[in-house]
Amino acid sequence: MQTMNKLPNIESDAVFDFGELGCGDLIVALLKAMRTLESGQIAQVHAVDPGAPVDIAAWCNMIGNDLLADCCGEDSAYFYIKKGDRT
């Protein structure tokens, strides 16, 4: 997993903006959004809630998705998730 200030050069298949959603609401919205993708596809996720980095990393680990990069961009609110086989 990469942590950086600028956005990495990762091509995404979908972009999801969850704004200020936090905790349970963020995870439910992320789960629903990721269901629209095929295994192996990559989502760029934008979430500004202060707990988002921890919540998204834990969710990816639990569900079997790969968190390719986190805390990207000027506001450190972009995440790149590769969908695994289990979701």
C-alpha positions, 0 to 999 in steps of 0.5 A, a space after each residue: 500500500 502506498 501513502 502519498 500526497 499526490 495522486 498516483 498514476 493508477 488507472 481506475 475503472 470507476 470513481 466514487 465520491 463519498 464526501 463526508 460520509 463516515 463510519 458505518 455509512 461510508 462502509 455501507 456505501 462503499 460495499 454497494 458501490 464495489 458490488 458494481 465492479 468485476 473482480 480485478 477492477 480498480 475504484 478511485 474512492 474519495 472520502 474526507 471523513 477523518 476516520 476514512 483511512 482506518 475504516 477503508 483499510 480495515 474493510 478492505 482487509 476484512 472483505 479481501 479487496 486490495 488497498 493499492 494506495 491511500 491518503 492520496 491527493 492534496 486533502 489526503 482523501 483519495 483511495 485506490 481499491 482493487 476488487 477481490 474475488 470475495 465481494 
